[in-house]
C-alpha cells in the first residue's frame, strides 16, 4: 500500500510476501536452516531475505525482528 506524502510516495509495507514469511519463521525461533527447509529454498536465499528485511526496516538484531513481527501481528506470545 502506498500513500502520497509531500509529492512522493511512502511505502507503508516495504517487505515482500516472502520477507514477511521469513520474518515470521525467524520470530517463531526457527534457524536459517529450518526456515530454508520449510520454504524449500537454500539457506543462502533465507540469509538474503533476512538481510533485505533488516535493511528495509533498519533492524540490527533478531530481537528487533521478533518485536516487529509482533507489531505486524505475524506472531503472538
PQR file with spaces between the fields and no chain letter, atoms N, CA, C, O and H, PARSE charges and radii, in Angstrom:
ATOM       1  N    UNK     1       0.848   -1.170    0.000 -0.4000 1.5000
ATOM       2  CA   UNK     1       0.000    0.000    0.000 -0.0000 2.0000
ATOM       3  C    UNK     1       0.892    1.231    0.000  0.5500 1.7000
ATOM       4  O    UNK     1       1.799    1.333    0.825 -0.5500 1.4000
ATOM       5  N    UNK     2       0.656    2.146   -0.890 -0.4000 1.5000
ATOM       6  CA   UNK     2       1.421    3.386   -0.975 -0.0000 2.0000
ATOM       7  C    UNK     2       0.529    4.557   -0.635  0.5500 1.7000
ATOM       8  O    UNK     2      -0.659    4.561   -0.957 -0.5500 1.4000
ATOM       9  H    UNK     2      -0.081    2.064   -1.561  0.4000 1.0000
ATOM      10  N    UNK     3       1.102    5.545    0.014 -0.4000 1.5000
ATOM      11  CA   UNK     3       0.386    6.759    0.365 -0.0000 2.0000
ATOM      12  C    UNK     3       1.206    7.935   -0.137  0.5500 1.7000
ATOM      13  O    UNK     3       2.416    7.987    0.083 -0.5500 1.4000
ATOM      14  H    UNK     3       2.067    5.541    0.276  0.4000 1.0000
ATOM      15  N    UNK     4       0.557    8.880   -0.810 -0.4000 1.5000
ATOM      16  CA   UNK     4       1.265   10.069   -1.270 -0.0000 2.0000
ATOM      17  C    UNK     4       1.682   10.895   -0.062  0.5500 1.7000
ATOM      18  O    UNK     4       0.907   11.083    0.876 -0.5500 1.4000
ATOM      19  H    UNK     4      -0.426    8.837   -0.989  0.4000 1.0000
ATOM      20  N    UNK     5       2.901   11.379   -0.099 -0.4000 1.5000
ATOM      21  CA   UNK     5       3.412   12.173    1.011 -0.0000 2.0000
ATOM      22  C    UNK     5       4.349   13.226    0.448  0.5500 1.7000
ATOM      23  O    UNK     5       5.422   12.891   -0.053 -0.5500 1.4000
ATOM      24  H    UNK     5       3.530   11.227   -0.861  0.4000 1.0000
ATOM      25  N    UNK     6       3.965   14.486    0.522 -0.4000 1.5000
ATOM      26  CA   UNK     6       4.793   15.607    0.057 -0.0000 2.0000
ATOM      27  C    UNK     6       5.270   15.400   -1.377  0.5500 1.7000
ATOM      28  O    UNK     6       6.447   15.594   -1.678 -0.5500 1.4000
ATOM      29  H    UNK     6       3.093   14.758    0.929  0.4000 1.0000
ATOM      30  N    UNK     7       4.353   15.006   -2.262 -0.4000 1.5000
ATOM      31  CA   UNK     7       4.703   14.871   -3.659 -0.0000 2.0000
ATOM      32  C    UNK     7       5.374   13.556   -4.015  0.5500 1.7000
ATOM      33  O    UNK     7       5.621   13.295   -5.192 -0.5500 1.4000
ATOM      34  H    UNK     7       3.396   14.848   -2.018  0.4000 1.0000
ATOM      35  N    UNK     8       5.674   12.718   -3.025 -0.4000 1.5000
ATOM      36  CA   UNK     8       6.313   11.429   -3.278 -0.0000 2.0000
ATOM      37  C    UNK     8       5.432   10.314   -2.795  0.5500 1.7000
ATOM      38  O    UNK     8       4.263   10.524   -2.471 -0.5500 1.4000
ATOM      39  H    UNK     8       5.473   12.930   -2.069  0.4000 1.0000
ATOM      40  N    UNK     9       5.984    9.145   -2.750 -0.4000 1.5000
ATOM      41  CA   UNK     9       5.212    8.032   -2.205 -0.0000 2.0000
ATOM      42  C    UNK     9       5.930    7.473   -1.000  0.5500 1.7000
ATOM      43  O    UNK     9       7.158    7.495   -0.922 -0.5500 1.4000
ATOM      44  H    UNK     9       6.934    8.975   -3.013  0.4000 1.0000
ATOM      45  N    UNK    10       5.164    6.983   -0.083 -0.4000 1.5000
ATOM      46  CA   UNK    10       5.683    6.379    1.131 -0.0000 2.0000
ATOM      47  C    UNK    10       5.114    4.974    1.195  0.5500 1.7000
ATOM      48  O    UNK    10       3.898    4.790    1.234 -0.5500 1.4000
ATOM      49  H    UNK    10       4.167    6.965   -0.147  0.4000 1.0000
ATOM      50  N    UNK    11       5.981    4.002    1.205 -0.4000 1.5000
ATOM      51  CA   UNK    11       5.553    2.612    1.224 -0.0000 2.0000
ATOM      52  C    UNK    11       5.303    2.180    2.661  0.5500 1.7000
ATOM      53  O    UNK    11       6.237    2.087    3.457 -0.5500 1.4000
ATOM      54  H    UNK    11       6.969    4.152    1.173  0.4000 1.0000
ATOM      55  N    UNK    12       4.038    1.915    2.993 -0.4000 1.5000
ATOM      56  CA   UNK    12       3.694    1.515    4.356 -0.0000 2.0000
ATOM      57  C    UNK    12       4.136    0.093    4.653  0.5500 1.7000
ATOM      58  O    UNK    12       4.327   -0.259    5.817 -0.5500 1.4000
ATOM      59  H    UNK    12       3.279    1.990    2.346  0.4000 1.0000
ATOM      60  N    UNK    13       4.304   -0.727    3.632 -0.4000 1.5000
ATOM      61  CA   UNK    13       4.732   -2.106    3.821 -0.0000 2.0000
ATOM      62  C    UNK    13       5.839   -2.414    2.813  0.5500 1.7000
ATOM      63  O    UNK    13       5.573   -2.909    1.718 -0.5500 1.4000
ATOM      64  H    UNK    13       4.149   -0.441    2.686  0.4000 1.0000
ATOM      65  N    UNK    14       7.077   -2.116    3.193 -0.4000 1.5000
ATOM      66  CA   UNK    14       8.178   -2.272    2.246 -0.0000 2.0000
ATOM      67  C    UNK    14       8.590   -3.720    2.000  0.5500 1.7000
ATOM      68  O    UNK    14       9.362   -3.991    1.081 -0.5500 1.4000
ATOM      69  H    UNK    14       7.293   -1.714    4.083  0.4000 1.0000
ATOM      70  N    UNK    15       8.085   -4.656    2.811 -0.4000 1.5000
ATOM      71  CA   UNK    15       8.518   -6.047    2.707 -0.0000 2.0000
ATOM      72  C    UNK    15       7.729   -6.818    1.656  0.5500 1.7000
ATOM      73  O    UNK    15       6.540   -6.577    1.445 -0.5500 1.4000
ATOM      74  H    UNK    15       7.457   -4.436    3.558  0.4000 1.0000
ATOM      75  N    UNK    16       8.412   -7.742    1.009 -0.4000 1.5000
ATOM      76  CA   UNK    16       7.739   -8.658    0.101 -0.0000 2.0000
ATOM      77  C    UNK    16       7.030   -9.725    0.928  0.5500 1.7000
ATOM      78  O    UNK    16       7.282   -9.866    2.125 -0.5500 1.4000
ATOM      79  H    UNK    16       9.378   -7.937    1.181  0.4000 1.0000
ATOM      80  N    UNK    17       6.154  -10.463    0.288 -0.4000 1.5000
ATOM      81  CA   UNK    17       5.461  -11.550    0.977 -0.0000 2.0000
ATOM      82  C    UNK    17       6.466  -12.556    1.532  0.5500 1.7000
ATOM      83  O    UNK    17       6.313  -13.030    2.658 -0.5500 1.4000
ATOM      84  H    UNK    17       5.950  -10.349   -0.684  0.4000 1.0000
ATOM      85  N    UNK    18       7.487  -12.882    0.751 -0.4000 1.5000
ATOM      86  CA   UNK    18       8.497  -13.856    1.192 -0.0000 2.0000
ATOM      87  C    UNK    18       9.290  -13.329    2.380  0.5500 1.7000
ATOM      88  O    UNK    18       9.606  -14.087    3.297 -0.5500 1.4000
ATOM      89  H    UNK    18       7.611  -12.497   -0.164  0.4000 1.0000
ATOM      90  N    UNK    19       9.617  -12.034    2.374 -0.4000 1.5000
ATOM      91  CA   UNK    19      10.330  -11.452    3.514 -0.0000 2.0000
ATOM      92  C    UNK    19       9.473  -11.519    4.769  0.5500 1.7000
ATOM      93  O    UNK    19       9.989  -11.768    5.858 -0.5500 1.4000
ATOM      94  H    UNK    19       9.361  -11.418    1.629  0.4000 1.0000
ATOM      95  N    UNK    20       8.166  -11.297    4.628 -0.4000 1.5000
ATOM      96  CA   UNK    20       7.264  -11.428    5.791 -0.0000 2.0000
ATOM      97  C    UNK    20       7.237  -12.873    6.288  0.5500 1.7000
ATOM      98  O    UNK    20       7.227  -13.115    7.495 -0.5500 1.4000
ATOM      99  H    UNK    20       7.747  -11.094    3.743  0.4000 1.0000
ATOM     100  N    UNK    21       7.226  -13.828    5.365 -0.4000 1.5000
ATOM     101  CA   UNK    21       7.240  -15.238    5.759 -0.0000 2.0000
ATOM     102  C    UNK    21       8.519  -15.569    6.517  0.5500 1.7000
ATOM     103  O    UNK    21       8.482  -16.234    7.552 -0.5500 1.4000
ATOM     104  H    UNK    21       7.235  -13.631    4.385  0.4000 1.0000
ATOM     105  N    UNK    22       9.646  -15.103    5.997 -0.4000 1.5000
ATOM     106  CA   UNK    22      10.935  -15.343    6.653 -0.0000 2.0000
ATOM     107  C    UNK    22      10.940  -14.682    8.025  0.5500 1.7000
ATOM     108  O    UNK    22      11.398  -15.280    8.999 -0.5500 1.4000
ATOM     109  H    UNK    22       9.677  -14.563    5.156  0.4000 1.0000
ATOM     110  N    UNK    23      10.433  -13.450    8.111 -0.4000 1.5000
ATOM     111  CA   UNK    23      10.373  -12.756    9.394 -0.0000 2.0000
ATOM     112  C    UNK    23       9.550  -13.540   10.403  0.5500 1.7000
ATOM     113  O    UNK    23       9.956  -13.693   11.555 -0.5500 1.4000
ATOM     114  H    UNK    23      10.062  -12.964    7.320  0.4000 1.0000
ATOM     115  N    UNK    24       8.403  -14.034    9.977 -0.4000 1.5000
ATOM     116  CA   UNK    24       7.536  -14.781   10.880 -0.0000 2.0000
ATOM     117  C    UNK    24       8.242  -16.029   11.403  0.5500 1.7000
ATOM     118  O    UNK    24       8.204  -16.308   12.602 -0.5500 1.4000
ATOM     119  H    UNK    24       8.074  -13.909    9.041  0.4000 1.0000
ATOM     120  N    UNK    25       8.879  -16.771   10.521 -0.4000 1.5000
ATOM     121  CA   UNK    25       9.541  -18.005   10.933 -0.0000 2.0000
ATOM     122  C    UNK    25      10.731  -17.729   11.849  0.5500 1.7000
ATOM     123  O    UNK    25      10.963  -18.467   12.807 -0.5500 1.4000
ATOM     124  H    UNK    25       8.910  -16.544    9.548  0.4000 1.0000
ATOM     125  N    UNK    26      11.481  -16.676   11.560 -0.4000 1.5000
ATOM     126  CA   UNK    26      12.592  -16.296   12.439 -0.0000 2.0000
ATOM     127  C    UNK    26      12.050  -15.895   13.804  0.5500 1.7000
ATOM     128  O    UNK    26      12.596  -16.284   14.837 -0.5500 1.4000
ATOM     129  H    UNK    26      11.293  -16.077   10.782  0.4000 1.0000
ATOM     130  N    UNK    27      10.976  -15.117   13.802 -0.4000 1.5000
ATOM     131  CA   UNK    27      10.371  -14.669   15.059 -0.0000 2.0000
ATOM     132  C    UNK    27       9.824  -15.842   15.864  0.5500 1.7000
ATOM     133  O    UNK    27       9.738  -15.768   17.089 -0.5500 1.4000
ATOM     134  H    UNK    27      10.533  -14.801   12.963  0.4000 1.0000
ATOM     135  N    UNK    28       9.455  -16.921   15.184 -0.4000 1.5000
ATOM     136  CA   UNK    28       8.991  -18.128   15.871 -0.0000 2.0000
ATOM     137  C    UNK    28      10.154  -18.939   16.435  0.5500 1.7000
ATOM     138  O    UNK    28       9.946  -19.964   17.084 -0.5500 1.4000
ATOM     139  H    UNK    28       9.525  -16.981   14.188  0.4000 1.0000
ATOM     140  N    UNK    29      11.379  -18.475   16.187 -0.4000 1.5000
ATOM     141  CA   UNK    29      12.548  -19.131   16.763 -0.0000 2.0000
ATOM     142  C    UNK    29      13.244  -20.120   15.848  0.5500 1.7000
ATOM     143  O    UNK    29      14.139  -20.845   16.282 -0.5500 1.4000
ATOM     144  H    UNK    29      11.549  -17.642   15.660  0.4000 1.0000
ATOM     145  N    UNK    30      12.845  -20.156   14.593 -0.4000 1.5000
ATOM     146  CA   UNK    30      13.462  -21.096   13.663 -0.0000 2.0000
ATOM     147  C    UNK    30      14.819  -20.575   13.191  0.5500 1.7000
ATOM     148  O    UNK    30      15.013  -19.369   13.038 -0.5500 1.4000
ATOM     149  H    UNK    30      12.118  -19.567   14.240  0.4000 1.0000
ATOM     150  N    UNK    31      15.750  -21.497   12.965 -0.4000 1.5000
ATOM     151  CA   UNK    31      17.066  -21.147   12.436 -0.0000 2.0000
ATOM     152  C    UNK    31      16.958  -20.905   10.927  0.5500 1.7000
ATOM     153  O    UNK    31      15.946  -21.239   10.310 -0.5500 1.4000
ATOM     154  H    UNK    31      15.592  -22.477   13.089  0.4000 1.0000
ATOM     155  N    UNK    32      17.996  -20.329   10.349 -0.4000 1.5000
ATOM     156  CA   UNK    32      18.006  -20.129    8.896 -0.0000 2.0000
ATOM     157  C    UNK    32      17.834  -21.460    8.170  0.5500 1.7000
ATOM     158  O    UNK    32      17.132  -21.537    7.161 -0.5500 1.4000
ATOM     159  H    UNK    32      18.818  -20.058   10.851  0.4000 1.0000
ATOM     160  N    UNK    33      18.470  -22.495    8.679 -0.4000 1.5000
ATOM     161  CA   UNK    33      18.371  -23.820    8.053 -0.0000 2.0000
ATOM     162  C    UNK    33      16.936  -24.348    8.120  0.5500 1.7000
ATOM     163  O    UNK    33      16.433  -24.899    7.141 -0.5500 1.4000
ATOM     164  H    UNK    33      19.041  -22.433    9.498  0.4000 1.0000
ATOM     165  N    UNK    34      16.283  -24.182    9.260 -0.4000 1.5000
ATOM     166  CA   UNK    34      14.891  -24.630    9.406 -0.0000 2.0000
ATOM     167  C    UNK    34      13.953  -23.839    8.504  0.5500 1.7000
ATOM     168  O    UNK    34      13.034  -24.401    7.907 -0.5500 1.4000
ATOM     169  H    UNK    34      16.692  -23.734   10.055  0.4000 1.0000
ATOM     170  N    UNK    35      14.189  -22.525    8.407 -0.4000 1.5000
ATOM     171  CA   UNK    35      13.379  -21.685    7.522 -0.0000 2.0000
ATOM     172  C    UNK    35      13.557  -22.153    6.086  0.5500 1.7000
ATOM     173  O    UNK    35      12.580  -22.290    5.349 -0.5500 1.4000
ATOM     174  H    UNK    35      14.935  -22.069    8.892  0.4000 1.0000
ATOM     175  N    UNK    36      14.800  -22.400    5.686 -0.4000 1.5000
ATOM     176  CA   UNK    36      15.086  -22.849    4.320 -0.0000 2.0000
ATOM     177  C    UNK    36      14.362  -24.158    4.017  0.5500 1.7000
ATOM     178  O    UNK    36      13.777  -24.312    2.945 -0.5500 1.4000
ATOM     179  H    UNK    36      15.593  -22.289    6.285  0.4000 1.0000
ATOM     180  N    UNK    37      14.399  -25.088    4.947 -0.4000 1.5000
ATOM     181  CA   UNK    37      13.727  -26.372    4.746 -0.0000 2.0000
ATOM     182  C    UNK    37      12.220  -26.187    4.629  0.5500 1.7000
ATOM     183  O    UNK    37      11.586  -26.798    3.769 -0.5500 1.4000
ATOM     184  H    UNK    37      14.874  -24.962    5.818  0.4000 1.0000
ATOM     185  N    UNK    38      11.646  -25.358    5.477 -0.4000 1.5000
ATOM     186  CA   UNK    38      10.198  -25.161    5.468 -0.0000 2.0000
ATOM     187  C    UNK    38       9.743  -24.474    4.186  0.5500 1.7000
ATOM     188  O    UNK    38       8.683  -24.804    3.654 -0.5500 1.4000
ATOM     189  H    UNK    38      12.161  -24.861    6.176  0.4000 1.0000
ATOM     190  N    UNK    39      10.534  -23.518    3.680 -0.4000 1.5000
ATOM     191  CA   UNK    39      10.148  -22.773    2.483 -0.0000 2.0000
ATOM     192  C    UNK    39      10.691  -23.400    1.204  0.5500 1.7000
ATOM     193  O    UNK    39      10.429  -22.908    0.106 -0.5500 1.4000
ATOM     194  H    UNK    39      11.395  -23.251    4.113  0.4000 1.0000
ATOM     195  N    UNK    40      11.442  -24.481    1.346 -0.4000 1.5000
ATOM     196  CA   UNK    40      12.028  -25.187    0.204 -0.0000 2.0000
ATOM     197  C    UNK    40      12.916  -24.272   -0.643  0.5500 1.7000
ATOM     198  O    UNK    40      12.808  -24.222   -1.868 -0.5500 1.4000
ATOM     199  H    UNK    40      11.655  -24.881    2.238  0.4000 1.0000
ATOM     200  N    UNK    41      13.795  -23.549    0.057 -0.4000 1.5000
ATOM     201  CA   UNK    41      14.789  -22.696   -0.587 -0.0000 2.0000
ATOM     202  C    UNK    41      16.139  -22.966    0.073  0.5500 1.7000
ATOM     203  O    UNK    41      16.216  -23.695    1.062 -0.5500 1.4000
ATOM     204  H    UNK    41      13.882  -23.589    1.052  0.4000 1.0000
ATOM     205  N    UNK    42      17.196  -22.379   -0.474 -0.4000 1.5000
ATOM     206  CA   UNK    42      18.519  -22.576    0.114 -0.0000 2.0000
ATOM     207  C    UNK    42      18.704  -21.682    1.339  0.5500 1.7000
ATOM     208  O    UNK    42      18.004  -20.685    1.515 -0.5500 1.4000
ATOM     209  H    UNK    42      17.133  -21.787   -1.277  0.4000 1.0000
ATOM     210  N    UNK    43      19.655  -22.063    2.171 -0.4000 1.5000
ATOM     211  CA   UNK    43      19.993  -21.252    3.342 -0.0000 2.0000
ATOM     212  C    UNK    43      20.473  -19.876    2.885  0.5500 1.7000
ATOM     213  O    UNK    43      20.168  -18.869    3.524 -0.5500 1.4000
ATOM     214  H    UNK    43      20.224  -22.873    2.028  0.4000 1.0000
ATOM     215  N    UNK    44      21.219  -19.827    1.787 -0.4000 1.5000
ATOM     216  CA   UNK    44      21.703  -18.548    1.251 -0.0000 2.0000
ATOM     217  C    UNK    44      20.528  -17.634    0.886  0.5500 1.7000
ATOM     218  O    UNK    44      20.592  -16.425    1.105 -0.5500 1.4000
ATOM     219  H    UNK    44      21.467  -20.645    1.268  0.4000 1.0000
ATOM     220  N    UNK    45      19.468  -18.204    0.336 -0.4000 1.5000
ATOM     221  CA   UNK    45      18.286  -17.415   -0.014 -0.0000 2.0000
ATOM     222  C    UNK    45      17.636  -16.851    1.241  0.5500 1.7000
ATOM     223  O    UNK    45      17.228  -15.689    1.262 -0.5500 1.4000
ATOM     224  H    UNK    45      19.416  -19.187    0.158  0.4000 1.0000
ATOM     225  N    UNK    46      17.538  -17.654    2.274 -0.4000 1.5000
ATOM     226  CA   UNK    46      16.979  -17.184    3.549 -0.0000 2.0000
ATOM     227  C    UNK    46      17.846  -16.063    4.105  0.5500 1.7000
ATOM     228  O    UNK    46      17.330  -15.046    4.570 -0.5500 1.4000
ATOM     229  H    UNK    46      17.870  -18.598    2.257  0.4000 1.0000
ATOM     230  N    UNK    47      19.163  -16.246    4.059 -0.4000 1.5000
ATOM     231  CA   UNK    47      20.075  -15.210    4.550 -0.0000 2.0000
ATOM     232  C    UNK    47      19.878  -13.908    3.776  0.5500 1.7000
ATOM     233  O    UNK    47      19.921  -12.827    4.364 -0.5500 1.4000
ATOM     234  H    UNK    47      19.582  -17.072    3.682  0.4000 1.0000
ATOM     235  N    UNK    48      19.663  -14.001    2.475 -0.4000 1.5000
ATOM     236  CA   UNK    48      19.428  -12.804    1.656 -0.0000 2.0000
ATOM     237  C    UNK    48      18.123  -12.117    2.041  0.5500 1.7000
ATOM     238  O    UNK    48      18.086  -10.896    2.191 -0.5500 1.4000
ATOM     239  H    UNK    48      19.627  -14.879    1.997  0.4000 1.0000
ATOM     240  N    UNK    49      17.044  -12.899    2.202 -0.4000 1.5000
ATOM     241  CA   UNK    49      15.755  -12.318    2.613 -0.0000 2.0000
ATOM     242  C    UNK    49      15.880  -11.670    3.985  0.5500 1.7000
ATOM     243  O    UNK    49      15.362  -10.576    4.210 -0.5500 1.4000
ATOM     244  H    UNK    49      17.074  -13.891    2.079  0.4000 1.0000
ATOM     245  N    UNK    50      16.566  -12.342    4.896 -0.4000 1.5000
ATOM     246  CA   UNK    50      16.749  -11.815    6.249 -0.0000 2.0000
ATOM     247  C    UNK    50      17.523  -10.495    6.202  0.5500 1.7000
ATOM     248  O    UNK    50      17.135   -9.516    6.841 -0.5500 1.4000
ATOM     249  H    UNK    50      16.987  -13.231    4.713  0.4000 1.0000
ATOM     250  N    UNK    51      18.598  -10.478    5.455 -0.4000 1.5000
ATOM     251  CA   UNK    51      19.409   -9.265    5.315 -0.0000 2.0000
ATOM     252  C    UNK    51      18.581   -8.130    4.695  0.5500 1.7000
ATOM     253  O    UNK    51      18.631   -6.994    5.165 -0.5500 1.4000
ATOM     254  H    UNK    51      18.913  -11.273    4.936  0.4000 1.0000
ATOM     255  N    UNK    52      17.816   -8.446    3.635 -0.4000 1.5000
ATOM     256  CA   UNK    52      16.996   -7.430    2.976 -0.0000 2.0000
ATOM     257  C    UNK    52      15.947   -6.844    3.907  0.5500 1.7000
ATOM     258  O    UNK    52      15.758   -5.627    3.935 -0.5500 1.4000
ATOM     259  H    UNK    52      17.775   -9.369    3.253  0.4000 1.0000
ATOM     260  N    UNK    53      15.262   -7.689    4.668 -0.4000 1.5000
ATOM     261  CA   UNK    53      14.224   -7.170    5.556 -0.0000 2.0000
ATOM     262  C    UNK    53      14.835   -6.336    6.674  0.5500 1.7000
ATOM     263  O    UNK    53      14.244   -5.348    7.109 -0.5500 1.4000
ATOM     264  H    UNK    53      15.416   -8.677    4.646  0.4000 1.0000
ATOM     265  N    UNK    54      16.015   -6.732    7.140 -0.4000 1.5000
ATOM     266  CA   UNK    54      16.668   -5.959    8.194 -0.0000 2.0000
ATOM     267  C    UNK    54      17.093   -4.587    7.681  0.5500 1.7000
ATOM     268  O    UNK    54      16.987   -3.597    8.405 -0.5500 1.4000
ATOM     269  H    UNK    54      16.495   -7.535    6.786  0.4000 1.0000
ATOM     270  N    UNK    55      17.571   -4.518    6.447 -0.4000 1.5000
ATOM     271  CA   UNK    55      17.952   -3.234    5.851 -0.0000 2.0000
ATOM     272  C    UNK    55      16.714   -2.372    5.637  0.5500 1.7000
ATOM     273  O    UNK    55      16.705   -1.194    5.996 -0.5500 1.4000
ATOM     274  H    UNK    55      17.657   -5.322    5.859  0.4000 1.0000
ATOM     275  N    UNK    56      15.672   -2.954    5.053 -0.4000 1.5000
ATOM     276  CA   UNK    56      14.448   -2.187    4.774 -0.0000 2.0000
ATOM     277  C    UNK    56      13.830   -1.611    6.041  0.5500 1.7000
ATOM     278  O    UNK    56      13.293   -0.503    6.027 -0.5500 1.4000
ATOM     279  H    UNK    56      15.680   -3.910    4.761  0.4000 1.0000
ATOM     280  N    UNK    57      13.907   -2.361    7.134 -0.4000 1.5000
ATOM     281  CA   UNK    57      13.269   -1.930    8.386 -0.0000 2.0000
ATOM     282  C    UNK    57      14.242   -1.274    9.354  0.5500 1.7000
ATOM     283  O    UNK    57      13.855   -0.870   10.451 -0.5500 1.4000
ATOM     284  H    UNK    57      14.343   -3.260    7.145  0.4000 1.0000
ATOM     285  N    UNK    58      15.513   -1.167    8.948 -0.4000 1.5000
ATOM     286  CA   UNK    58      16.562   -0.607    9.804 -0.0000 2.0000
ATOM     287  C    UNK    58      16.606   -1.345   11.141  0.5500 1.7000
ATOM     288  O    UNK    58      16.612   -0.735   12.210 -0.5500 1.4000
ATOM     289  H    UNK    58      15.827   -1.496    8.057  0.4000 1.0000
ATOM     290  N    UNK    59      16.636   -2.669   11.050 -0.4000 1.5000
ATOM     291  CA   UNK    59      16.699   -3.556   12.208 -0.0000 2.0000
ATOM     292  C    UNK    59      18.095   -4.162   12.246  0.5500 1.7000
ATOM     293  O    UNK    59      18.663   -4.502   11.208 -0.5500 1.4000
ATOM     294  H    UNK    59      16.631   -3.165   10.182  0.4000 1.0000
ATOM     295  N    UNK    60      18.645   -4.294   13.462 -0.4000 1.5000
ATOM     296  CA   UNK    60      20.034   -4.736   13.569 -0.0000 2.0000
ATOM     297  C    UNK    60      20.240   -6.007   14.380  0.5500 1.7000
ATOM     298  O    UNK    60      21.367   -6.492   14.485 -0.5500 1.4000
ATOM     299  H    UNK    60      18.183   -4.018   14.305  0.4000 1.0000
ATOM     300  N    UNK    61      19.172   -6.557   14.957 -0.4000 1.5000
ATOM     301  CA   UNK    61      19.321   -7.795   15.715 -0.0000 2.0000
ATOM     302  C    UNK    61      18.015   -8.592   15.674  0.5500 1.7000
ATOM     303  O    UNK    61      16.947   -8.057   15.374 -0.5500 1.4000
ATOM     304  H    UNK    61      18.257   -6.164   14.871  0.4000 1.0000
ATOM     305  N    UNK    62      18.130   -9.863   15.980 -0.4000 1.5000
ATOM     306  CA   UNK    62      16.989  -10.780   15.898 -0.0000 2.0000
ATOM     307  C    UNK    62      15.853  -10.357   16.829  0.5500 1.7000
ATOM     308  O    UNK    62      14.682  -10.499   16.478 -0.5500 1.4000
ATOM     309  H    UNK    62      18.997  -10.298   16.224  0.4000 1.0000
ATOM     310  N    UNK    63      16.186   -9.844   17.999 -0.4000 1.5000
ATOM     311  CA   UNK    63      15.137   -9.427   18.941 -0.0000 2.0000
ATOM     312  C    UNK    63      14.231   -8.363   18.305  0.5500 1.7000
ATOM     313  O    UNK    63      13.023   -8.350   18.542 -0.5500 1.4000
ATOM     314  H    UNK    63      17.138   -9.729   18.284  0.4000 1.0000
ATOM     315  N    UNK    64      14.809   -7.491   17.516 -0.4000 1.5000
ATOM     316  CA   UNK    64      14.008   -6.458   16.844 -0.0000 2.0000
ATOM     317  C    UNK    64      13.124   -7.061   15.755  0.5500 1.7000
ATOM     318  O    UNK    64      12.033   -6.557   15.492 -0.5500 1.4000
ATOM     319  H    UNK    64      15.790   -7.501   17.324  0.4000 1.0000
ATOM     320  N    UNK    65      13.592   -8.140   15.122 -0.4000 1.5000
ATOM     321  CA   UNK    65      12.756   -8.848   14.149 -0.0000 2.0000
ATOM     322  C    UNK    65      11.524   -9.390   14.855  0.5500 1.7000
ATOM     323  O    UNK    65      10.408   -9.277   14.347 -0.5500 1.4000
ATOM     324  H    UNK    65      14.479   -8.549   15.336  0.4000 1.0000
ATOM     325  N    UNK    66      11.726   -9.978   16.025 -0.4000 1.5000
ATOM     326  CA   UNK    66      10.608  -10.533   16.802 -0.0000 2.0000
ATOM     327  C    UNK    66       9.631   -9.425   17.187  0.5500 1.7000
ATOM     328  O    UNK    66       8.420   -9.584   17.035 -0.5500 1.4000
ATOM     329  H    UNK    66      12.632  -10.070   16.438  0.4000 1.0000
ATOM     330  N    UNK    67      10.150   -8.313   17.683 -0.4000 1.5000
ATOM     331  CA   UNK    67       9.270   -7.199   18.086 -0.0000 2.0000
ATOM     332  C    UNK    67       8.469   -6.681   16.886  0.5500 1.7000
ATOM     333  O    UNK    67       7.273   -6.415   17.001 -0.5500 1.4000
ATOM     334  H    UNK    67      11.134   -8.185   17.807  0.4000 1.0000
ATOM     335  N    UNK    68       9.134   -6.540   15.743 -0.4000 1.5000
ATOM     336  CA   UNK    68       8.440   -6.033   14.559 -0.0000 2.0000
ATOM     337  C    UNK    68       7.384   -7.037   14.083  0.5500 1.7000
ATOM     338  O    UNK    68       6.289   -6.640   13.686 -0.5500 1.4000
ATOM     339  H    UNK    68      10.106   -6.755   15.650  0.4000 1.0000
ATOM     340  N    UNK    69       7.704   -8.317   14.121 -0.4000 1.5000
ATOM     341  CA   UNK    69       6.733   -9.346   13.723 -0.0000 2.0000
ATOM     342  C    UNK    69       5.511   -9.307   14.639  0.5500 1.7000
ATOM     343  O    UNK    69       4.384   -9.481   14.177 -0.5500 1.4000
ATOM     344  H    UNK    69       8.594   -8.640   14.444  0.4000 1.0000
ATOM     345  N    UNK    70       5.729   -9.081   15.927 -0.4000 1.5000
ATOM     346  CA   UNK    70       4.607   -8.969   16.862 -0.0000 2.0000
ATOM     347  C    UNK    70       3.763   -7.744   16.530  0.5500 1.7000
ATOM     348  O    UNK    70       2.534   -7.804   16.560 -0.5500 1.4000
ATOM     349  H    UNK    70       6.645   -8.940   16.302  0.4000 1.0000
ATOM     350  N    UNK    71       4.418   -6.647   16.218 -0.4000 1.5000
ATOM     351  CA   UNK    71       3.712   -5.412   15.894 -0.0000 2.0000
ATOM     352  C    UNK    71       2.840   -5.594   14.641  0.5500 1.7000
ATOM     353  O    UNK    71       1.749   -5.030   14.548 -0.5500 1.4000
ATOM     354  H    UNK    71       5.417   -6.598   16.194  0.4000 1.0000
ATOM     355  N    UNK    72       3.336   -6.388   13.679 -0.4000 1.5000
ATOM     356  CA   UNK    72       2.588   -6.659   12.453 -0.0000 2.0000
ATOM     357  C    UNK    72       1.525   -7.731   12.644  0.5500 1.7000
ATOM     358  O    UNK    72       0.722   -7.975   11.744 -0.5500 1.4000
ATOM     359  H    UNK    72       4.221   -6.846   13.754  0.4000 1.0000
ATOM     360  N    UNK    73       1.513   -8.379   13.820 -0.4000 1.5000
ATOM     361  CA   UNK    73       0.542   -9.442   14.077 -0.0000 2.0000
ATOM     362  C    UNK    73       0.911  -10.768   13.440  0.5500 1.7000
ATOM     363  O    UNK    73       0.057  -11.639   13.276 -0.5500 1.4000
ATOM     364  H    UNK    73       2.165   -8.181   14.551  0.4000 1.0000
ATOM     365  N    UNK    74       2.194  -10.932   13.074 -0.4000 1.5000
ATOM     366  CA   UNK    74       2.632  -12.184   12.472 -0.0000 2.0000
ATOM     367  C    UNK    74       2.805  -13.289   13.495  0.5500 1.7000
ATOM     368  O    UNK    74       2.687  -14.472   13.174 -0.5500 1.4000
ATOM     369  H    UNK    74       2.888  -10.224   13.207  0.4000 1.0000
ATOM     370  N    UNK    75       3.087  -12.893   14.740 -0.4000 1.5000
ATOM     371  CA   UNK    75       3.208  -13.861   15.831 -0.0000 2.0000
ATOM     372  C    UNK    75       2.542  -13.274   17.072  0.5500 1.7000
ATOM     373  O    UNK    75       2.333  -12.065   17.171 -0.5500 1.4000
ATOM     374  H    UNK    75       3.183  -11.933   15.001  0.4000 1.0000
ATOM     375  N    UNK    76       2.222  -14.138   17.994 -0.4000 1.5000
ATOM     376  CA   UNK    76       1.660  -13.723   19.278 -0.0000 2.0000
ATOM     377  C    UNK    76       2.353  -14.512   20.373  0.5500 1.7000
ATOM     378  O    UNK    76       2.790  -15.642   20.155 -0.5500 1.4000
ATOM     379  H    UNK    76       2.393  -15.120   17.913  0.4000 1.0000
ATOM     380  N    UNK    77       2.450  -13.919   21.534 -0.4000 1.5000
ATOM     381  CA   UNK    77       3.039  -14.616   22.674 -0.0000 2.0000
ATOM     382  C    UNK    77       1.977  -15.191   23.559  0.5500 1.7000
ATOM     383  O    UNK    77       2.290  -15.816   24.573 -0.5500 1.4000
ATOM     384  H    UNK    77       2.095  -13.001   21.711  0.4000 1.0000
